[in-house]
Structures are given as C-alpha cells and as structure tokens.
Amino acid sequence: PSLEYGTHLLTNLNETNKEIHQQLQNSIEETTKLTFTLPQYPPAVRNRYRTSISKTKSDKVL
C-alpha cells in the first residue's frame, strides 16, 4: 500500500507542478504584453520629471 500511496503522491505532485508551470507561463505572457503596451512618454516629459527629482534632492542637501 505504501508504494501505491507514494506513486499517488508523486502523480499529484507532478500534476500540480504542471498547473503551476502553466500559470507562471500565463503570468509571464501577460506581463510581457502589459510592458509593451505601456504608454511611452516623450523625452521632454521624462527629462522634466528627472529634473524635478534632481532639484528636490539638491534642495534637501541645502
């Protein structure tokens, strides 16, 4: 009986592993889609944001 039970456990574990792998794969695909559909801000906006951050940092130093 213990051998049967062990085999049963391994089979269940294998099935669960397959499911987790599939879910992970789906998540990776979703994340990739989202990453590529995020709005790309024009350089001017990015630079303005970066400038405001560095100003804030230098203000704190003073």
Long-range contacts (C-beta under 8 A, 24 or more apart in sequence): none
